[in-house]
Every structure is written in structure tokens, then in C-alpha cells.
């Protein structure tokens, strides 16, 4: 009895020391967050080729697997090594081909659109100025105010031309070597990323097996099973979200291009690219992409901006209610509130990258937190609270509910609710 009591005290002491240690580490991390982030960002800059290669390999892994399965059916298991090599080669070739085609087809059109806007901008501004003068001519006070404002704008432009344009040109010329160095570094990083992608695709099964050995060596069987289930869930979440979102954004970009051409917009390629790329960002993407497009079209013809606004609202409704659900389904399972929260939080931390990866990342965090909450309630014998919550907010058959919410039956489906 005495021995059990001493053992209990020792466990309590170890737990207290562990909690205190974790608290101190968290406090240190919060106090030195800038220093820690500086180290992390420096490491990421050094490892840029590996990061790019890992991202490309992750994107190509499903395609590589499908090609390998098709080759194995055609050539047989005895040619597995050949099939693996061919699948990697074909995946890389397809990826590079798609990127090159996008560059050759899209970039020249976008460049022509930008140059067209730049060349027509002075005339459009003069026409806009004439229209404003006609509007303010009915009121002498407005006319005087507008005259003062335009003279001030002209003065600032002349000052910039006389005193600021030459220093700007000198800075650009002096920075040419820097830009060339940056471009060379980017190209070398991309080439290294392709090489790293090949290695990662070739050893993907070995890396997964090694990771499994590490997890099994550190954690108990029960916790290792849970970690593996959560990793599989995260992989399905990220893969399904990104692949679906890329396909959805490509369709929206094509539909936007066709619609802009039908309405006679001269900058249709540029607008379609902006709308398609920003559509990758959940929720806020359409609004981010629409603002510069509206400004471009307003300078071209004010009526065009109104036409585009109506068109983009219809297009986004089509995407949100038909195209998106068909492709993505309810991939993340997060409610609109948590989607907005994730975009604001991770967008504030990591910018555009955070806005793109924030939703699936938060979905994984939400899933872990929900499982821990359910486990805590079961440990305290309050499973009735879980059943009451599910019956009220997510009614479904009892068998299906047990399959979806029992931690021992694989990854649970997120039900964020309201």
C-alpha cells in the first residue's frame, strides 16, 4: 500500500515537472518568437529547392501511382522496377509540359493585355477627365475644386518626372545585376527541385516505411495507430482539397475567359488569369481577384466594370453551388465561420500561402481537437453529451454515427456544425 502511494506521488511529481517544463518552453518561445521565426525563415530559404521538390512530389504522387498501376496491368509484376521508373518519368514530363504550355500560351496573352492597358491608359484618363469636367461644370464650386485637384496632380507628376524619374531609372539599372542573380537562383532552385522530386517519387514508399518505423519505435502501439490514422486523414484532406481546388479554379478561369471574350473585353486573358489564380484562395479569393479586374475594366469602359460585376457574381454563384460542390464536395467539413477564421489567422501569419493552406490545415487541427474532446468526455463517463450534441446538430443513423465518431474505427469525419 505504501509502495503504491509512493509511486502515485512520483508520477504526480514527474507530471508536474513535465507541465512546468512545457510551460517554460512555451513562454520562452512566445518571448523569442521573432528570433525563432528568423531561424525558421532562414532555414526555409536555404532549403528552398527541397521545399519546392517536396511540394511538386506531393502533387505528383497520386498521378505517379495511377500511371504505375496502369503500367503494371499492361506489363505485369515482373517489370515493377521498369514500371516505377516509367511512371516517374512520365509524371515529370507531364508536369513540365503543362507548366511550359501555360507559360507559352498564357504569359504572352497576359503581357499583351498589360501593354494594351498601359498604351491606352493616357487616352482613357483624358477621356475620364473630360467626363468629370462635364459633370462638375453645372456647379462653379465643384469646377474650382476639380481644377485645383487636377493642377495639383499634374504638378506632382511633373515633380516626379523631373526629380524622381531619373533616380528611379538609376536604381533600376544598378539593380540589374541583383535581378539577374535572383533569376539565376530561382532557375537553379527549380532545376534542383525537379531532381529532388525524382528522388522523392522514387523513394516515396521507403520514406513512408521509415517514418512508420520511427513512429512505432517512439510511441506505443495504441498511440502509433492514432498518429498514423491522423496522418492519413491529413494526407486525404490536403490532397483532396488542393487537387479539387486546382481543377475548380482552372474551370472558373476558362469560363471567365469565355465570358469576357463574349462581352468584348480586350483584357480577357489577363482577367481570366487573375480570377482563376485568386479563386484558389477559399472564400476571399473571388473578391480579391474581382477588385483589380473591375479597375482595369472601368478604365477601359465604365459600363464594362458593371457588366463584369454582374458576370462575376453569377459565375461565383455557379461555382459555389454547382461546380465547387461537384468537384470538392464537403472536403474539409468546416463551417463558414471556421473557414473565415482559418483564412484570417493563417493569412495574417503566412500571407497568401497561409490563405491557401489555412483551411485544410485548420481542418486537421479541428479534427484532432474534436477527437481529444470526445475522448475526454468518454473518459469522464459523459458520452451522453456527445450523443445529445450529435442528435441535435448532426442527426444520422446510430450505426453510421458510431462508425464516424469512434476513434478506433479510423479517421473521423469532421462535423463542425454551427
C-alpha positions in Angstrom: 0.0 0.0 0.0 2.8 2.3 1.0 4.7 1.5 -2.2 1.6 2.3 -4.4 1.2 5.6 -2.6 4.8 6.5 -3.2 4.5 5.5 -6.8 1.5 7.8 -7.2 3.4 10.7 -5.7 6.3 10.1 -8.0 4.0 10.1 -11.1 2.4 13.3 -9.9 5.8 14.9 -9.4 7.0 13.8 -12.8 3.8 15.1 -14.4 4.1 18.5 -12.5 7.8 18.8 -13.7 6.8 18.0 -17.3 4.0 20.5 -17.3 6.3 23.2 -15.7 8.9 22.4 -18.4 6.5 22.7 -21.2 5.1 25.9 -19.8 8.6 27.4 -19.6 9.4 26.3 -23.2 6.2 27.9 -24.4 6.9 31.1 -22.6 10.4 31.3 -24.0 9.1 30.6 -27.5 6.5 33.4 -27.2 9.1 35.9 -25.8 11.6 35.0 -28.6 9.1 34.4 -31.4 10.8 36.9 -33.8 14.2 35.2 -33.2 12.6 31.7 -33.7 10.8 32.8 -36.9 14.0 34.3 -38.2 15.8 31.0 -37.8 12.9 29.1 -39.4 12.7 31.5 -42.3 16.5 31.3 -42.8 16.3 27.5 -42.8 13.5 27.6 -45.3 15.5 29.9 -47.6 18.4 27.5 -47.6 16.1 24.5 -48.2 14.0 26.2 -50.9 14.9 23.6 -53.6 14.0 20.8 -51.2 10.7 22.5 -50.2 9.8 23.1 -53.9 10.7 19.5 -54.7 8.7 18.1 -51.8 5.6 20.1 -52.9 5.9 19.0 -56.5 6.4 15.4 -55.4 3.4 15.6 -53.2 1.3 16.9 -56.0 2.5 14.3 -58.5 2.3 11.3 -56.2 -1.3 10.4 -57.0 -0.7 10.8 -60.7 2.5 8.7 -60.5 0.7 6.0 -58.6 -2.1 5.8 -61.2 0.4 5.6 -64.1 2.4 2.9 -62.3 -0.8 0.8 -61.7 -1.7 1.1 -65.4 1.8 0.1 -66.5 1.8 -2.9 -64.1 -1.5 -4.1 -65.6 -0.1 -3.9 -69.1 3.4 -5.2 -68.4 3.0 -7.4 -65.3 4.5 -7.6 -61.8 7.9 -8.9 -63.1 8.5 -5.5 -64.6 7.7 -3.5 -61.5 11.0 -1.6 -61.4 10.6 -0.6 -65.1 7.0 0.5 -64.4 8.1 2.5 -61.4 10.8 4.3 -63.4 8.5 5.0 -66.4 5.7 6.3 -64.1 8.1 8.8 -62.5 9.5 9.9 -65.9 6.0 10.3 -67.4 4.8 12.2 -64.4 7.7 14.7 -64.6 7.3 15.1 -68.3 3.5 15.8 -68.0 4.2 18.3 -65.2 6.9 20.1 -67.1 4.7 20.1 -70.3 1.8 21.6 -68.5 3.9 24.3 -67.0 5.6 25.2 -70.3 2.3 25.2 -72.2 0.9 27.6 -69.6 3.9 29.9 -69.9 3.8 29.8 -73.8 0.0 30.3 -74.1 -1.0 32.4 -71.1 2.0 34.7 -70.4 2.2 36.3 -73.9 -1.6 37.0 -73.8 -1.3 38.5 -70.4 1.7 40.6 -71.4 -0.2 41.9 -74.5 -3.2 42.7 -72.3 -1.0 44.6 -69.9 0.8 46.5 -72.7 -2.6 47.3 -74.2 -3.8 48.8 -71.0 -0.5 50.8 -70.5 -0.7 52.2 -74.1 -4.4 53.1 -73.8 -4.2 54.5 -70.3 -3.3 58.1 -71.1 -6.2 58.4 -73.6 -8.6 56.8 -71.1 -7.5 59.1 -68.4 -8.0 62.2 -70.6 -11.5 60.9 -71.6 -12.3 60.3 -67.9 -11.1 63.8 -67.1 -13.4 65.3 -69.8 -16.4 63.4 -68.4 -15.7 64.6 -64.9 -15.3 68.2 -66.1 -18.7 67.9 -67.9 -20.3 66.6 -64.6 -18.8 69.4 -62.4 -19.5 72.2 -64.9 -23.0 72.5 -63.6 -21.6 73.7 -60.2 -18.9 76.5 -60.2 -17.7 75.4 -56.7 -17.2 71.8 -57.8 -15.5 73.1 -61.0 -13.0 75.2 -59.0 -12.3 72.3 -56.6 -11.7 69.9 -59.5 -9.4 72.4 -61.3 -7.3 72.8 -58.1 -7.2 69.0 -57.7 -6.1 68.3 -61.3 -3.5 71.1 -61.2 -2.0 69.5 -58.0 -2.0 66.0 -59.6 -0.2 67.5 -62.7 2.3 69.3 -60.5 3.1 66.1 -58.6 3.6 64.1 -61.9 5.9 66.8 -63.2 7.9 66.9 -60.0 8.2 63.1 -60.1 9.3 63.3 -63.8 11.9 66.0 -63.1 13.3 64.8 -59.7 12.2 61.2 -59.2 12.2 59.5 -62.5 15.9 59.7 -63.1 16.9 58.4 -59.6 14.4 55.6 -60.1 15.9 54.7 -63.5 19.4 54.7 -61.9 18.2 52.4 -59.1 16.7 50.0 -61.7 19.9 50.0 -63.8 22.1 49.5 -60.7 19.9 46.7 -59.5 20.0 44.8 -62.8 22.8 42.6 -61.6 20.8 41.8 -58.5 17.7 40.9 -60.6 19.8 38.6 -62.8 21.3 36.9 -59.7 17.8 36.4 -58.3 16.5 35.0 -61.6 19.5 32.6 -61.9 19.0 31.5 -58.3 15.3 30.8 -59.0 16.1 28.8 -62.1 18.7 26.8 -60.3 16.4 26.1 -57.4 13.7 24.9 -59.8 16.2 22.6 -61.6 17.3 21.2 -58.2 13.6 20.9 -57.2 13.0 18.7 -60.2 15.9 16.4 -59.3 14.7 16.2 -55.7 11.2 15.5 -56.9 12.5 12.5 -58.9 14.4 11.1 -55.8 11.3 11.6 -53.6 9.0 9.9 -56.0 11.4 7.0 -56.4 11.8 6.5 -52.7 8.3 7.5 -51.5 7.4 4.0 -50.2 10.7 3.6 -48.4 10.4 7.1 -46.8 6.9 6.2 -45.7 8.1 2.8 -44.2 11.0 4.6 -42.4 8.6 7.2 -40.9 6.4 4.3 -39.7 9.4 2.6 -38.1 10.3 5.8 -36.3 6.7 6.3 -35.0 6.5 2.7 -33.9 9.8 2.9 -32.1 8.9 6.1 -30.1 5.2 5.6 -29.3 3.1 2.7 -28.0 1.1 0.7 -30.5 -2.1 2.4 -29.5 -0.7 5.9 -30.0 1.2 4.9 -33.1 -2.1 3.7 -34.7 -3.7 7.0 -33.8 -0.9 9.0 -35.3 -0.9 7.0 -38.5 -4.7 7.4 -38.8 -4.3 11.2 -38.3 -1.5 11.4 -40.9 -3.7 9.5 -43.4 -6.5 11.9 -42.6 -4.3 14.9 -43.1 -3.0 13.5 -46.4 -6.5 12.9 -47.7 -7.6 16.3 -46.6 -4.7 18.2 -48.2 -4.6 16.1 -51.4 -8.4 16.2 -51.9 -8.6 19.9 -51.2 -5.7 21.1 -53.4 -6.4 18.8 -56.3 -10.1 19.7 -56.3 -9.4 23.4 -55.8 -6.8 23.5 -58.7 -9.4 21.8 -61.0 -12.1 24.1 -59.9 -10.0 27.2 -60.4 -9.0 26.0 -63.9 -12.6 25.6 -64.9 -13.5 29.0 -63.4 -10.6 30.6 -65.3 -11.7 29.1 -68.6 -15.4 30.1 -68.1 -14.3 33.6 -67.1 -12.1 33.9 -70.3 -15.0 32.7 -72.5 -17.4 35.1 -70.8 -15.0 38.1 -71.1 -14.4 37.3 -74.8 -18.2 37.1 -75.4 -18.6 40.5 -73.7 -15.9 42.0 -75.9 -13.3 42.8 -73.2 -9.8 43.4 -74.7 -8.1 42.3 -71.5 -9.9 39.0 -71.3 -6.7 36.8 -70.9 -5.4 39.0 -68.0 -8.8 39.0 -66.2 -9.2 35.2 -66.6 -5.7 34.5 -65.2 -6.3 36.9 -62.2 -9.8 35.3 -61.5 -8.5 31.7 -61.9 -5.5 32.2 -59.7 -7.2 34.1 -56.9 -10.1 31.5 -56.9 -7.6 29.1 -55.3 -8.0 31.1 -52.1 -11.2 29.9 -50.4 -14.0 32.4 -49.6 -12.0 35.7 -50.1 -10.4 34.7 -53.4 -13.2 35.9 -55.7 -13.3 39.3 -54.0 -9.5 39.7 -54.1 -9.5 38.9 -57.8 -12.5 41.0 -58.8 -11.2 44.3 -57.4 -8.2 44.8 -59.8 -10.3 43.5 -62.7 -13.1 46.0 -62.0 -10.5 48.8 -62.0 -9.0 47.7 -65.3 -12.4 47.4 -67.0 -13.5 50.8 -65.5 -10.5 52.5 -67.2 -11.4 50.7 -70.5 -15.1 51.5 -70.3 -17.1 52.2 -67.2 -20.0 50.1 -68.4 -17.6 47.1 -68.7 -17.0 47.2 -65.0 -20.7 46.9 -64.3 -21.1 44.1 -66.8 -18.1 42.2 -65.3 -19.5 42.7 -61.7 -22.8 41.1 -62.7 -21.0 38.3 -64.6 -18.6 37.5 -61.7 -21.4 37.3 -59.2 -23.2 34.8 -61.5 -20.0 32.9 -62.1 -19.2 32.7 -58.3 -22.8 31.6 -57.6 -22.3 28.8 -60.2 -19.0 27.9 -58.7 -20.3 27.9 -55.1 -23.5 26.0 -55.7 -22.7 23.7 -58.7 -19.1 23.4 -59.8 -17.4 23.6 -56.4 -19.7 21.0 -54.6 -19.4 18.6 -57.5 -15.6 18.7 -57.5 -14.8 19.3 -53.9 -17.9 18.1 -52.1 -17.7 18.9 -48.4 -13.9 18.1 -48.3 -13.0 19.9 -45.2 -16.3 19.7 -43.4 -15.7 23.1 -41.8 -18.5 25.7 -41.4 -18.2 29.1 -43.0 -17.2 30.6 -39.6 -14.2 28.3 -39.2 -13.2 28.7 -42.9 -13.1 32.5 -42.4 -11.2 32.2 -39.1 -8.6 29.9 -40.7 -8.1 32.2 -43.6 -7.7 35.3 -41.4 -5.4 33.6 -38.9 -3.0 31.8 -41.3 -3.3 34.6 -43.9 -2.1 37.0 -41.2 0.8 34.6 -40.3 2.0 33.5 -43.8 0.3 35.8 -46.3 -1.1 34.3 -49.5 0.4 30.9 -48.8 -1.3 30.9 -45.4 -4.7 31.8 -47.0 -4.3 28.8 -49.4 -3.2 26.1 -46.9 -5.0 27.6 -43.9 -8.4 25.8 -44.5 -7.1 22.2 -44.8 -4.5 22.8 -42.0 -7.2 24.1 -39.7 -9.5 21.2 -40.6 -6.8 18.8 -39.4 -6.3 20.8 -36.2 -10.0 20.9 -35.7 -10.3 17.1 -36.2 -7.5 16.5 -33.5 -9.2 18.9 -31.1 -12.6 17.3 -31.6 -11.2 13.8 -31.0 -9.5 14.9 -27.8 -12.7 16.5 -26.6 -14.7 13.3 -27.3 -12.0 11.2 -25.7 -12.1 13.4 -22.6 -15.9 13.2 -22.4 -15.8 9.4 -22.7 -13.1 9.2 -20.0 -15.4 11.1 -17.6 -18.4 9.0 -18.5 -20.2 11.8 -20.3 -20.8 10.1 -23.6 -24.4 11.2 -23.3 -23.3 14.8 -24.1 -21.7 13.6 -27.4 -24.9 11.7 -28.3 -27.1 14.7 -27.4 -24.9 17.0 -29.5 -25.0 14.7 -32.5 -28.7 14.1 -32.2 -29.3 17.9 -32.2 -26.9 19.2 -34.8 -25.9 16.2 -36.9 -28.8 13.6 -36.8 -27.9 10.4 -38.6 -28.4 6.6 -38.1 -26.8 5.3 -34.9 -24.6 2.8 -36.8 -23.2 5.4 -39.1 -22.7 7.8 -36.1 -20.7 5.1 -34.3 -18.5 4.4 -37.3 -17.9 8.1 -37.9 -17.1 9.1 -34.3 -15.4 6.1 -32.8 -11.7 6.8 -32.6 -10.8 3.2 -33.0 -12.5 3.0 -36.5 -10.1 5.1 -38.4 -10.2 8.8 -39.3 -13.3 10.5 -38.1 -15.3 12.8 -40.3 -15.4 16.4 -39.2 -18.7 17.8 -38.2 -18.0 21.3 -37.3 -21.7 22.4 -37.2 -22.6 25.9 -36.3 
